[in-house]
Amino acid sequence: MTNHELHQDFERQLLSAFQHSKRFIETEDEMSVAPNATRAQLVERLAGPVPESGEDGLAVIDALAAQLDDGLVRSTNPRFFGWVIGGRTPTALAADWLASCWDQNGCLSSTSPAVAVVEEVCGKWLLDLLGLPKTAAFAFVTGCQMAHATCLAAARHRLLANANWDVETQGLSGAPAIRIVTGSNCHGSLVRAVRFVGLGSGSIVSIPADEGNQLCPADLEDGLAREPARPTIVVLQAGDINTGRFDPFPECIEVARKYDAWVHVDGAFGLWANVSDRHREKLNGVEKADSWTTDGHKWLNVPHDSGFAFVADESALRGAMAHRASYLTHDAAARDQIDYNPEWSKRFRALPAYAAIRQLGRKGIGEMIDRACDAAKQLVAALAEHPMVEVVCMPTLNQGMVRFRSDESATPEEGDAFTDRVMENVNKGGEAMFTGTLYRGRRCMRISVSNWRTGPSDVRRATVAIGEAIEALAREKAPG
Ligand SMILES: *Cc1c(COP(=O)(O)O)cnc(C)c1O
């Protein structure tokens, strides 16, 4: 292959990917938000034996675009209200493309000085934006899930070192048993992280959350007092997945300190409230914790594969992660990412986040946060007007919940089933997409806004779509 042919090959395939991306973006507002393809259809199109001889690259790219399109969840659509999934801004997406093209190995400063410096600068920017201690250490990981595992590894290092136990060398067999004390509403990714670092989900002490789905400091103290001398990690929530509520940080952290506990904060989306003048006070005191996690791929609206771990005590994180090998080139002055990160090779993960922060600025991020919170509140308020809607949670941040009932006399169980059917109908209609949750034993539809574009017209369109779905079901049910 001549150089000219090589360049043409890249150009043809990348231009094709660009055209498919362009069409995806330009039809975002018209296409069904929820996917239409069935699993069977996707399997039929994609499965088969390993190809013995390859295909033309351009044909592969074109085929993928055609075969996967209706199997995609258009979570980038501003009327996607499911789970907590952000979109991606043009700048973050463009930076992500460059990161793929450059294909850097972000292991050490010597494997890519560019990655090392962008990561270092971006980490400091994040600490500033999120109101965390300037000197905290950080790691760029795949998501909040791995950020939890990273922080818990640092916590494990520090707590066991305090008990004269070198966990990195001796492992956990025979070590003092660490317990994790957290609210009953803690996210499942925290439970998995506890498993990953070998502490076992059985060591989690779950404190029932109060009416507002928050941890009550007195209940936390009761939980801690049961085994006052045990090494402990207290996990607090900055933005509960269902209600968007925050645990009372100053009081909870004060209680945790009495028991020398390590305090970890799950702020997957909630930590971003710090960039909003309206919502910052919810995070008062959060900076006194020991470790924090958040995501770039949720509220910062960068493409997926972007989570951040922060640890106040740099030596704890390095103690858990640092590694020296004879074949690696360590730079004395530079920051080697491997000393902070659970991964070895990794992509230029910090680039989209760095680009997004540079493009939006503190002001732009704050406006994005406020816009999402406004949209969540407007949507729940608009739905509240409907006689068949019961508001379960009026958003105080960007998360709300509603339930639907077919008529006044419907039982709670009928309400559960009706709620699921309304959601199913809305999603089938394609105009918007919602997902459900079990909250205090009852099915609810979650209203979650973390897309940078979601605004008043999306609220109107979603309200109409939900109203129509309710009416269609009511007609179905009415006799005759
Ligand atoms: C999404 C979420 C997580 C998990 O984050 P990933 O980025 O999906 O790993 C953890 N906690 C909360 C509160 C979340 O919303």
The ligand as an SDF file (V2000), in Angstrom:
LIG
                    3D

 15 15  0  0  0  0  0  0  0  0999 V2000
  -24.5920    6.7420   37.8210 C   0  0  0  0  0  0  0  0  0  0  0  0
  -24.3080    6.6790   39.2660 C   0  0  0  0  0  0  0  0  0  0  0  0
  -23.2700    5.8850   39.7570 C   0  0  0  0  0  0  0  0  0  0  0  0
  -22.4580    4.9760   38.8520 C   0  0  0  0  0  0  0  0  0  0  0  0
  -21.7220    5.7470   37.9400 O   0  0  0  0  0  0  0  0  0  0  0  0
  -21.1190    5.1180   36.5900 P   0  0  0  0  0  0  0  0  0  0  0  0
  -20.4900    6.2750   35.9390 O   0  0  0  0  0  0  0  0  0  0  0  0
  -22.2800    4.5690   35.8410 O   0  0  0  0  0  0  0  0  0  0  0  0
  -20.1520    4.0730   36.9740 O   0  0  0  0  0  0  0  0  0  0  0  0
  -23.0140    5.9220   41.1020 C   0  0  0  0  0  0  0  0  0  0  0  0
  -23.7400    6.6900   41.9380 N   0  0  0  0  0  0  0  0  0  0  0  0
  -24.7510    7.4640   41.5070 C   0  0  0  0  0  0  0  0  0  0  0  0
  -25.5040    8.3150   42.4740 C   0  0  0  0  0  0  0  0  0  0  0  0
  -25.0740    7.4900   40.1480 C   0  0  0  0  0  0  0  0  0  0  0  0
  -26.0580    8.2660   39.7020 O   0  0  0  0  0  0  0  0  0  0  0  0
  1  2  1  0
  2  3  1  0
  2 14  2  0
  3  4  1  0
  3 10  2  0
  4  5  1  0
  5  6  1  0
  6  7  2  0
  6  8  1  0
  6  9  1  0
 10 11  1  0
 11 12  2  0
 12 13  1  0
 12 14  1  0
 14 15  1  0
M  END
$$$$
